[in-house]
Amino acid sequence: MPRVSSRARDLSVQSGDVLLAGTLWMPPVDPTAAVLMHPGSGPSDRHNDVFFPPIREHLLAEGIAVCSFDKRGVGGSTGSWREAAIEQQADDALAAVAALVSEEGVGVPVGLFGHSQGGWVVVEAASRGADVAFVIPNSGPGVTPGEQERYAARTRLELDGADAAAIEDALESYDALVDTLREGVPLADVRGRIAEADLEVPVNFELADEADWELMRALVDYDPRPALERIDVPVLAVFGADDPIVPVAASVAVYEEAVRPELLQIAVFPMADHRMMVGEPPQLAEGYLEALAAFVCTAAS
């Protein structure tokens, strides 16, 4: 796709005691809508490494303004991403929405796009009755982070060729470690429990740092269902059919049960992975970018 001639300007937004740094990209024509893109887990920046730019370029070409921010403690933003669970990240997203709504030259409906963990974030933000016109959870699980990570652990083991017994053992270890999270066991004591019980630490558990362990505790049982039930704006839930990280069927079922039918669209792209990539070399699934732009234009009209 040729690069769109767009106008970009830096933004800063206060969210509580944190200052978030981001960029607003304006299309070459007057925008019809604006999309705030929220990145996935970990120390993600305003570009979500290489994932956001091609999506942004397509939206700009369709006359849609795009904005995104570095997560707390990343790039130009203050604070620490390790101290922001789903609810705190939703606070940040809503602070950014409020800034966009009042930003000179925007003046159009503002919606949310959140990838992976960002899917939980934008669902939570959109459920709070703020000035959000639509929401797009992209590979956004309909289950809790604890359930999602258990699925990812199983899938990883299956892809590595583990047999049924090895998978069962690993998942028992996973469940035991999640129990220690819920019990409030500090990381130093967890290491002792692992040694005593001869547990195998799943690769998706971070045990190197107390801050990571505490963030996992704050995340593990976040349930998106109540937030989905409160949403009263259009929702496009996007999934890759071959996503090894998110339980797609279970997530689709939750969206269909929780979101009012007249508000919900679901798009599952065949053979696409967690980032909607297909083939070799990987490229975005056919029709993915067009589906995003069409939804935004319709929802904002």
C-alpha positions in Angstrom: 0.0 0.0 0.0 1.5 3.4 -0.9 2.1 5.7 2.0 -0.7 8.2 2.6 0.1 11.9 2.8 -1.0 12.6 6.3 -0.5 15.3 9.0 0.9 14.1 12.3 1.2 16.0 15.6 2.4 15.0 19.0 -0.1 14.9 21.9 0.3 14.6 25.6 -2.5 13.6 27.9 -2.8 13.6 31.7 -4.3 10.4 33.2 -4.2 10.7 37.0 -0.6 11.2 37.9 0.7 9.8 34.6 1.5 11.9 31.5 1.0 9.9 28.3 2.8 10.7 25.1 1.3 10.0 21.7 0.6 11.0 18.1 -2.4 12.1 16.2 -2.4 11.4 12.5 -4.9 13.3 10.4 -5.9 12.1 6.9 -5.3 14.4 3.9 -9.0 15.2 3.8 -11.4 16.2 6.6 -11.8 13.1 8.8 -15.1 11.3 9.0 -14.1 9.5 12.3 -11.2 9.0 14.6 -9.8 5.8 16.0 -7.7 5.6 19.2 -5.5 2.5 19.0 -4.5 0.8 22.3 -1.6 -1.7 22.1 -1.2 -5.2 23.6 0.6 -6.5 26.7 4.0 -5.6 27.9 6.0 -2.4 27.2 4.2 -1.6 24.0 4.6 1.8 22.3 2.2 3.8 20.2 3.0 1.7 17.1 2.6 -1.7 18.9 6.0 -2.3 17.3 5.2 -3.1 13.6 1.5 -4.0 13.9 -0.2 -0.7 14.0 1.4 1.3 11.1 -0.2 -0.7 8.1 -3.6 -0.5 9.8 -3.1 3.2 10.4 -2.1 3.8 6.8 -5.3 2.1 5.5 -7.6 4.0 7.9 -5.9 7.3 6.9 -6.5 6.5 3.2 -10.1 6.0 4.0 -10.4 9.5 5.6 -10.2 8.3 9.2 -8.0 10.0 11.8 -5.8 7.7 14.0 -4.3 8.3 17.4 -2.2 6.1 19.7 -0.1 6.5 22.8 2.9 4.9 24.4 1.9 2.8 27.4 2.9 4.0 30.8 6.7 4.0 31.2 7.3 3.4 27.5 8.7 6.0 25.0 7.7 9.4 26.1 5.1 8.3 28.7 5.7 8.5 32.5 4.7 5.9 35.1 5.1 2.1 34.7 3.2 -0.3 32.5 3.8 -3.0 35.3 1.5 -0.9 37.6 -1.4 -0.7 35.2 -3.9 -3.6 35.0 -6.9 -3.5 32.7 -8.9 -1.0 34.7 -6.0 1.5 34.9 -5.2 1.1 31.2 -8.9 1.8 30.5 -8.5 5.1 32.5 -5.6 6.0 30.2 -7.7 5.2 27.1 -10.6 7.3 28.3 -8.3 10.2 29.1 -7.0 10.0 25.5 -10.6 9.9 24.1 -11.5 13.0 26.1 -8.5 14.8 24.7 -9.3 13.7 21.1 -12.9 14.8 21.4 -11.8 18.3 22.3 -8.7 18.4 20.0 -8.8 21.2 17.4 -9.5 19.9 13.9 -11.0 16.5 14.9 -14.7 17.1 15.7 -15.8 13.7 14.6 -16.9 10.5 16.5 -14.1 8.8 18.3 -13.9 5.0 18.7 -11.5 2.5 20.2 -9.4 -0.2 18.7 -7.5 -2.5 21.1 -5.2 -5.4 20.2 -4.9 -8.5 22.3 -4.7 -7.4 26.0 -5.8 -4.0 24.6 -9.0 -5.8 23.6 -9.9 -6.1 27.3 -8.9 -2.5 27.8 -11.1 -1.0 25.1 -14.1 -3.1 26.2 -13.7 -1.9 29.7 -13.3 1.7 28.6 -16.3 1.6 26.2 -18.5 0.1 29.0 -18.2 3.1 31.2 -20.6 5.4 29.3 -17.9 7.8 28.1 -17.9 9.6 24.7 -16.9 6.5 22.7 -18.7 5.9 19.4 -17.7 2.3 18.7 -15.2 -0.3 19.8 -13.0 -2.9 18.0 -11.5 -5.6 20.2 -8.8 -7.1 17.9 -7.9 -10.6 19.1 -9.5 -9.5 22.3 -10.4 -12.5 24.5 -13.9 -12.9 25.8 -12.5 -14.9 28.7 -10.3 -13.9 31.7 -6.5 -13.5 31.3 -6.1 -16.7 33.4 -8.2 -18.7 31.0 -6.6 -17.2 28.0 -3.1 -17.9 29.2 -4.1 -21.5 30.1 -5.3 -22.0 26.5 -2.1 -20.4 25.2 0.0 -22.8 27.3 -1.9 -25.8 26.0 -1.7 -24.7 22.4 2.1 -24.1 22.7 2.6 -27.5 24.1 0.5 -29.1 21.4 2.5 -27.3 18.7 5.7 -28.4 20.3 4.5 -32.1 20.0 4.0 -32.7 23.7 2.0 -35.9 24.5 -1.2 -35.9 26.5 0.4 -36.7 29.8 3.0 -33.9 29.5 0.3 -31.4 28.7 -1.8 -32.5 31.7 1.2 -32.2 34.0 2.0 -28.7 32.7 -1.6 -27.5 33.0 -1.7 -28.8 36.6 1.4 -26.8 37.3 -0.2 -23.8 35.7 -3.4 -24.1 37.8 -1.3 -24.4 41.0 0.6 -21.3 40.1 -2.6 -19.4 39.4 -3.9 -20.5 42.8 -0.8 -18.9 44.4 -1.6 -15.7 42.6 -5.1 -15.7 44.0 -3.8 -16.5 47.5 -1.5 -13.5 47.5 1.6 -15.5 47.9 4.7 -13.3 47.3 7.1 -14.3 44.5 9.9 -15.3 46.9 7.6 -17.9 48.6 6.3 -19.1 45.2 9.8 -20.2 44.2 9.9 -22.4 47.3 6.5 -23.9 46.6 7.6 -24.7 43.0 10.7 -26.5 44.3 8.8 -28.5 47.0 6.0 -29.6 44.7 8.3 -30.3 41.7 6.2 -28.0 39.5 7.1 -27.2 35.9 6.8 -23.4 35.4 4.9 -22.7 32.2 6.7 -20.5 29.7 4.0 -17.9 29.9 4.6 -17.3 33.6 7.0 -14.5 34.5 8.8 -15.4 37.7 11.9 -13.2 37.4 10.5 -10.0 38.9 8.1 -9.2 41.8 6.5 -6.4 39.8 5.7 -8.8 36.9 4.2 -11.3 39.5 2.1 -8.5 41.0 0.8 -7.4 37.6 -0.2 -11.0 36.8 -2.1 -11.0 40.1 -4.0 -7.9 39.1 -4.8 -9.2 35.7 -5.5 -12.9 36.1 -9.2 -12.8 37.0 -10.4 -9.8 35.0 -13.7 -10.9 33.4 -14.8 -8.9 30.3 -18.4 -10.2 30.4 -19.9 -7.6 32.7 -18.2 -4.8 30.6 -19.5 -6.3 27.4 -23.0 -6.5 28.9 -22.9 -2.7 29.6 -21.7 -1.6 26.2 -24.3 0.4 24.2 -22.2 1.3 21.1 -21.4 -0.8 18.0 -18.8 -3.6 18.5 -16.7 -5.3 15.9 -14.9 -8.3 17.5 -12.1 -9.5 15.2 -10.3 -12.8 15.4 -7.9 -15.0 13.5 -9.2 -18.5 13.1 -5.7 -20.0 13.8 -4.9 -17.7 16.7 -2.7 -19.9 19.1 -3.0 -17.4 22.0 -6.8 -16.7 22.2 -9.5 -19.3 22.5 -11.5 -18.0 19.6 -14.7 -20.2 19.8 -15.0 -19.5 23.6 -14.5 -15.8 23.1 -17.0 -15.6 20.2 -19.5 -17.4 22.5 -19.1 -14.8 25.2 -19.4 -11.9 22.8 -22.6 -13.4 21.4 -24.1 -14.0 24.9 -23.1 -10.6 26.4 -23.4 -8.0 23.7 -26.8 -6.9 22.4 -27.2 -8.5 19.0 -28.1 -5.3 17.2 -24.7 -3.8 18.3 -22.4 -6.8 17.5 -20.5 -7.8 14.5 -18.0 -10.7 14.6 -15.3 -11.3 11.9 -13.2 -14.4 12.0 -10.5 -14.5 9.3 -9.6 -18.0 8.1 -6.0 -19.2 8.7 -5.1 -15.9 10.4 -3.0 -15.8 13.5 -3.1 -13.5 16.6 -2.0 -10.5 14.5 -4.3 -11.4 11.5 -1.4 -12.6 9.5 -1.6 -15.4 6.9 0.8 -17.2 4.6 4.5 -17.1 4.1 5.9 -14.4 4.0 3.2 -13.3 6.5 0.7 -10.7 5.3 -2.5 -9.3 6.7 -5.5 -11.5 5.9 -7.5 -10.6 2.8 -10.3 -8.3 3.6 -9.1 -7.5 7.1 -8.2 -3.8 6.6 -11.3 -3.2 4.5 -13.6 -4.7 7.2 -12.1 -2.4 9.8 -12.5 0.7 7.7 -16.1 -0.2 6.6 -17.1 -0.8 10.2 -15.7 2.5 11.4 -17.4 4.5 8.6 -20.7 2.9 9.3 -20.5 3.1 13.1 -19.5 6.8 12.9 -22.2 7.8 10.4 
